[in-house]
Amino acid sequence: MISFFSIAYGLAQLLFGPLGDRFGKYRVIACATLACAAATLLCGVAWSFPALLAARVLAGATAAAIIPLSMAWIGDVVAYDERQPVLARFLIGQIVGLAGGVWFGGFTADHLSWRAPYFVIAALLVAISAALFALNRRLPPRARHLSKAAESGSALGRIAADFGHVLEHRWARVILVTVFLEGMLLYGPFAFFPAHLHRSFGIALSFAGSLVMLYGFGGLLFATTSSRLVPLLGEVGLARWGGVLLSLAMLAVGLGPAWWWAIPGCLIAGLGFYMLHNTLQINATQMAPERRGAAVASFASSFFLGQSAGVTIAGAAAERFGTAGTIAGGALGVLAVAMVFGALRARRP
């Protein structure tokens, strides 16, 4: 189910990027949020596993617009030299959602019906969609920016041209490959953090999920200190040190001799990941400014397709080498990706 959701999420972004450029990013986000609420409700009432799987595919496809088009909208309305701290604060919502989802999933597994999370998320999405539609009506004209390149012609007909334009830029190709590998090497092993702690040390899944929530607190630490870290380390330093911290943290979780090693491990993993990922995001918003919706959509699509591939690969690796070996292998891979990207970024003005 994780893989199918991620594949749908990744592929649908290739459609929503040009649609956001053409019809207004904020409005498309609001419509997609409402559609995602309906799809999530279908998950909660699913009568069989195939029906649940189909509903999750639909939920992944409709959720695909929210984060990448939000990032693209920030790129439209915030100047580049002010954008990275803004994107860091934007991460707070993603971090809280990720951490809360991990905890709620573990809590549900131990105490509630598996249907409960879907009903809760559907209700939240309905409320958020209503707020987005209300806010969209009050936005000033410049915040409803439409790409000039998307003002004429069919949106569907321009998809190939939009993404072709993005891929013409060598730096865009570097960013897309890097974020794919980041998603694969981190989130594949990350999906097995709770299972590893449960199987290796006998702790409850709900408690393991609570420990993994510290990953989110590490991200919050970056979000709240980004205004100082960004000028202190610069993009190159953030990428390199983020990779180092993330790798060490994953090794602590995967190879630590006691469960409590996961406490600093998950916290530092969150800090390191968002140092690296936020740097990739700021570059993604400037890959092709005249096709920003398509550019950021391709970035997000690469990330979540990498995540989907990573979960599939990590599942096979965990059966063959165990969860500890899988997490350690991901740690070394993430470090290599961060160092290579840092070296390439250092050569650019």
C-alpha positions as CSV (number, residue, x, y, z in Angstrom):
1,M,0.0,0.0,0.0
2,I,2.9,2.4,0.8
3,S,4.4,1.7,-2.6
4,F,1.1,2.2,-4.6
5,F,0.3,5.4,-2.7
6,S,3.8,6.8,-3.4
7,I,3.7,5.8,-7.1
8,A,0.4,7.5,-7.6
9,Y,1.6,10.5,-5.6
10,G,4.7,10.8,-7.6
11,L,3.2,10.4,-11.1
12,A,0.2,12.7,-10.5
13,Q,2.5,15.6,-9.7
14,L,3.5,15.6,-13.4
15,L,-0.1,16.6,-14.2
16,F,-0.6,19.1,-11.3
17,G,2.5,21.2,-12.0
18,P,1.3,22.5,-15.4
19,L,-2.3,22.8,-14.1
20,G,-1.1,25.0,-11.3
21,D,0.8,27.2,-13.7
22,R,-2.3,27.5,-15.9
23,F,-5.2,27.9,-13.5
24,G,-3.5,29.3,-10.4
25,K,-1.5,27.3,-7.9
26,Y,-3.5,28.2,-4.8
27,R,-6.9,27.4,-6.4
28,V,-5.6,24.0,-7.6
29,I,-4.3,23.2,-4.1
30,A,-7.7,23.9,-2.6
31,C,-9.6,21.7,-5.2
32,A,-7.1,18.9,-4.8
33,T,-7.4,19.0,-1.0
34,L,-11.2,18.6,-1.2
35,A,-10.7,15.7,-3.6
36,C,-8.2,14.1,-1.3
37,A,-10.7,14.3,1.5
38,A,-13.2,12.3,-0.5
39,A,-10.6,9.7,-1.5
40,T,-9.5,9.3,2.1
41,L,-13.1,8.8,3.2
42,L,-13.3,6.0,0.7
43,C,-10.3,4.4,2.3
44,G,-12.1,4.4,5.6
45,V,-15.2,2.7,4.3
46,A,-13.3,0.2,2.0
47,W,-15.0,-3.2,2.0
48,S,-12.0,-5.3,0.8
49,F,-8.2,-5.0,0.5
50,P,-8.4,-4.4,-3.3
51,A,-10.9,-1.6,-2.7
52,L,-8.7,-0.1,-0.1
53,L,-5.7,-0.3,-2.4
54,A,-7.7,1.5,-5.2
55,A,-8.8,4.2,-2.8
56,R,-5.2,4.7,-1.6
57,V,-4.1,5.1,-5.2
58,L,-6.8,7.8,-5.6
59,A,-5.8,9.5,-2.4
60,G,-2.1,9.5,-3.4
61,A,-3.0,11.1,-6.8
62,T,-5.2,13.8,-5.3
63,A,-2.7,14.6,-2.5
64,A,0.0,15.1,-5.1
65,A,-0.9,18.8,-5.7
66,I,-0.6,20.0,-2.2
67,I,3.1,20.2,-1.2
68,P,4.8,20.8,-4.6
69,L,2.3,23.5,-5.7
70,S,2.7,25.2,-2.3
71,M,6.4,25.3,-2.8
72,A,6.0,26.7,-6.3
73,W,3.6,29.3,-4.9
74,I,6.1,30.4,-2.3
75,G,8.7,30.6,-5.2
76,D,6.3,32.9,-7.0
77,V,5.7,35.4,-4.2
78,V,9.0,35.3,-2.1
79,A,12.3,36.6,-3.4
80,Y,15.2,34.0,-3.7
81,D,17.4,35.5,-1.0
82,E,14.5,35.3,1.5
83,R,13.0,32.0,0.3
84,Q,15.0,29.4,2.2
85,P,13.9,30.5,5.7
86,V,10.3,30.7,4.4
87,L,10.5,27.2,3.0
88,A,12.0,26.0,6.3
89,R,9.0,27.4,8.2
90,F,6.7,25.8,5.6
91,L,8.4,22.5,6.5
92,I,6.8,22.7,10.0
93,G,3.4,21.6,8.6
94,Q,5.0,18.6,6.8
95,I,7.1,17.7,9.9
96,V,4.1,17.7,12.2
97,G,2.1,15.7,9.7
98,L,4.9,13.1,9.3
99,A,5.6,12.8,13.0
100,G,1.9,12.7,13.9
101,G,1.2,10.1,11.3
102,V,4.0,7.8,12.5
103,W,2.7,8.0,16.1
104,F,-1.0,7.7,15.2
105,G,-0.2,4.7,13.0
106,G,1.5,2.9,15.9
107,F,-1.2,3.9,18.4
108,T,-3.9,2.7,16.0
109,A,-2.1,-0.6,15.5
110,D,-2.2,-1.3,19.2
111,H,-5.5,0.2,20.3
112,L,-7.9,1.2,17.5
113,S,-9.5,0.1,14.2
114,W,-7.3,0.5,11.2
115,R,-10.2,2.7,9.7
116,A,-9.8,5.4,12.4
117,P,-6.9,7.3,10.8
118,Y,-8.7,7.7,7.5
119,F,-11.8,9.2,9.1
120,V,-9.7,11.7,11.1
121,I,-7.6,12.7,8.1
122,A,-10.7,13.1,5.9
123,A,-12.3,15.5,8.4
124,L,-9.1,17.5,8.7
125,L,-8.8,17.8,4.9
126,V,-12.4,19.0,4.6
127,A,-11.7,21.8,7.1
128,I,-8.5,22.8,5.5
129,S,-10.0,22.9,2.0
130,A,-12.7,25.2,3.2
131,A,-10.1,27.5,4.7
132,L,-8.0,27.5,1.5
133,F,-11.0,28.4,-0.7
134,A,-11.8,31.3,1.7
135,L,-8.2,32.5,1.7
136,N,-7.9,32.3,-2.1
137,R,-10.7,34.8,-2.6
138,R,-8.7,37.3,-0.4
139,L,-5.3,36.9,-2.1
140,P,-3.9,39.9,-3.9
141,P,-3.5,39.6,-7.7
142,R,0.3,38.9,-7.6
143,A,-0.3,35.9,-5.3
144,R,-2.6,34.4,-7.9
145,H,0.3,34.4,-10.3
146,L,-0.2,32.5,-13.6
147,S,2.8,31.5,-15.6
148,K,2.9,33.5,-18.9
149,A,4.1,30.3,-20.6
150,A,0.9,28.6,-19.5
151,E,-1.6,31.3,-20.6
152,S,-2.4,29.8,-24.0
153,G,-3.1,26.4,-25.3
154,S,-4.3,23.2,-23.6
155,A,-2.7,22.4,-20.2
156,L,-2.6,18.7,-21.0
157,G,-1.1,19.5,-24.4
158,R,1.7,21.5,-22.8
159,I,2.8,18.9,-20.3
160,A,5.5,17.4,-22.4
161,A,6.8,20.8,-23.5
162,D,6.9,22.1,-19.9
163,F,8.9,19.2,-18.5
164,G,11.1,19.1,-21.6
165,H,12.0,22.7,-20.9
166,V,12.9,21.9,-17.3
167,L,15.1,19.0,-18.3
168,E,17.0,21.1,-20.8
169,H,18.8,22.6,-17.8
170,R,21.8,20.5,-16.6
171,W,21.4,21.7,-13.0
172,A,17.8,20.7,-13.0
173,R,18.8,17.2,-14.0
174,V,21.3,17.1,-11.1
175,I,18.7,18.2,-8.6
176,L,16.2,15.6,-9.8
177,V,18.6,12.7,-9.7
178,T,19.9,13.8,-6.3
179,V,16.4,14.1,-4.7
180,F,15.4,10.7,-6.2
181,L,18.4,9.1,-4.6
182,E,17.8,10.9,-1.3
183,G,14.2,9.7,-1.2
184,M,15.2,6.1,-2.0
185,L,18.2,5.8,0.4
186,L,16.4,7.5,3.3
187,Y,12.7,6.8,3.2
188,G,13.1,3.1,2.3
189,P,15.1,2.3,5.5
190,F,13.1,4.9,7.4
191,A,9.9,3.0,6.9
192,F,11.4,0.1,8.8
193,F,12.6,2.2,11.9
194,P,9.6,1.2,14.0
195,A,9.7,-2.5,12.9
196,H,13.5,-2.6,13.6
197,L,13.1,-1.2,17.1
198,H,10.1,-3.6,17.8
199,R,11.9,-6.7,16.6
200,S,15.3,-6.0,17.9
201,F,14.4,-4.7,21.4
202,G,10.8,-6.0,22.0
203,I,9.3,-2.5,22.5
204,A,5.6,-1.9,21.5
205,L,4.9,-0.5,18.1
206,S,3.2,2.5,19.6
207,F,6.3,3.3,21.7
208,A,8.5,2.7,18.7
209,G,6.3,5.2,16.7
210,S,6.7,7.7,19.5
211,L,10.5,7.4,19.3
212,V,10.4,7.9,15.5
213,M,8.3,11.1,16.1
214,L,11.6,12.7,17.4
215,Y,12.6,12.8,13.7
216,G,9.9,15.5,13.4
217,F,11.3,17.4,16.3
218,G,14.7,17.4,14.7
219,G,13.0,19.0,11.6
220,L,11.4,21.6,13.8
221,L,14.8,22.4,15.3
222,F,16.0,23.2,11.8
223,A,12.9,25.2,10.9
224,T,13.2,27.3,14.0
225,T,17.0,27.9,13.7
226,S,17.1,28.2,9.9
227,S,17.4,32.0,10.0
228,R,20.8,31.5,11.7
229,L,22.0,28.3,10.1
230,V,21.4,29.4,6.5
231,P,23.7,32.4,6.6
232,L,26.2,30.6,8.8
233,L,26.7,27.4,6.7
234,G,25.4,28.5,3.2
235,E,23.8,26.0,0.9
236,V,27.0,23.9,0.5
237,G,27.6,23.6,4.2
238,L,23.9,22.8,4.9
239,A,24.0,20.0,2.3
240,R,27.3,18.5,3.5
241,W,26.7,18.7,7.3
242,G,23.1,17.6,6.8
243,G,24.4,14.4,5.1
244,V,26.9,13.7,7.8
245,L,24.4,14.2,10.6
246,L,21.7,12.1,8.8
247,S,24.2,9.2,8.1
248,L,25.5,9.1,11.7
249,A,21.9,9.2,13.1
250,M,20.7,6.3,10.8
251,L,23.7,4.3,12.0
252,A,22.8,5.0,15.6
253,V,19.3,3.7,15.0
254,G,20.3,0.7,12.9
255,L,23.4,-0.5,14.8
256,G,22.8,0.9,18.3
257,P,23.1,-1.7,21.1
258,A,20.0,-0.5,23.0
259,W,16.6,1.0,22.0
260,W,17.4,4.4,23.6
261,W,20.1,5.0,20.9
262,A,17.1,5.8,18.7
263,I,16.3,8.9,20.9
264,P,19.3,11.0,19.7
265,G,19.3,9.1,16.4
266,C,15.8,10.0,15.3
267,L,16.2,13.6,16.6
268,I,19.5,14.2,14.7
269,A,18.2,12.4,11.6
270,G,15.4,14.9,11.4
271,L,17.8,17.8,11.7
272,G,20.2,16.4,9.1
273,F,17.5,15.5,6.6
274,Y,15.9,18.9,6.6
275,M,19.3,20.6,6.3
276,L,19.9,18.6,3.1
277,H,16.4,18.5,1.8
278,N,15.6,22.2,2.3
279,T,18.8,23.0,0.3
280,L,17.6,20.9,-2.5
281,Q,14.1,22.5,-2.3
282,I,15.5,26.1,-2.6
283,N,17.4,25.0,-5.7
284,A,14.3,23.3,-7.1
285,T,12.2,26.5,-6.9
286,Q,14.7,28.2,-9.2
287,M,15.4,25.4,-11.7
288,A,13.1,27.0,-14.3
289,P,11.3,30.1,-12.9
290,E,9.2,30.5,-16.0
291,R,7.8,26.9,-15.5
292,R,8.0,26.9,-11.7
293,G,4.9,24.7,-11.3
294,A,6.2,22.0,-13.6
295,A,9.8,22.3,-12.2
296,V,8.8,21.9,-8.5
297,A,6.3,19.1,-9.5
298,S,9.1,17.2,-11.2
299,F,11.2,17.7,-8.1
300,A,8.5,16.3,-5.8
301,S,7.7,13.5,-8.2
302,S,11.3,12.4,-8.3
303,F,11.4,12.5,-4.5
304,F,8.4,10.3,-4.0
305,L,9.1,8.0,-6.8
306,G,12.5,7.5,-5.1
307,Q,10.7,6.9,-1.8
308,S,8.5,4.3,-3.5
309,A,11.5,2.5,-5.0
310,G,13.3,2.8,-1.7
311,V,10.5,1.1,0.3
312,T,10.3,-1.7,-2.3
313,I,14.1,-2.2,-2.3
314,A,14.4,-1.9,1.5
315,G,11.7,-4.5,2.0
316,A,13.6,-7.0,-0.1
317,A,16.9,-6.0,1.6
318,A,15.4,-6.4,5.1
319,E,14.3,-10.0,4.3
320,R,17.8,-10.8,3.0
321,F,20.1,-8.8,5.3
322,G,17.9,-7.8,8.2
323,T,16.6,-4.3,9.2
324,A,19.9,-3.3,10.8
325,G,21.9,-3.9,7.6
326,T,19.3,-2.2,5.5
327,I,19.3,1.0,7.6
328,A,23.1,1.0,7.7
329,G,23.3,0.7,3.9
330,G,20.9,3.6,3.5
331,A,23.1,5.7,5.9
332,L,26.2,5.2,3.8
333,G,24.3,5.9,0.6
334,V,22.8,9.2,1.9
335,L,26.2,10.4,3.0
336,A,27.6,9.8,-0.5
337,V,24.7,11.6,-2.2
338,A,25.1,14.6,0.1
339,M,28.8,14.9,-0.4
340,V,28.5,14.7,-4.2
341,F,25.8,17.3,-4.3
342,G,27.8,19.6,-2.0
343,A,30.8,19.3,-4.3
344,L,28.6,20.1,-7.4
345,R,26.8,23.0,-5.7
346,A,30.2,24.5,-4.6
347,R,31.1,24.9,-8.3
348,R,28.0,27.0,-9.1
349,P,27.8,30.7,-8.5
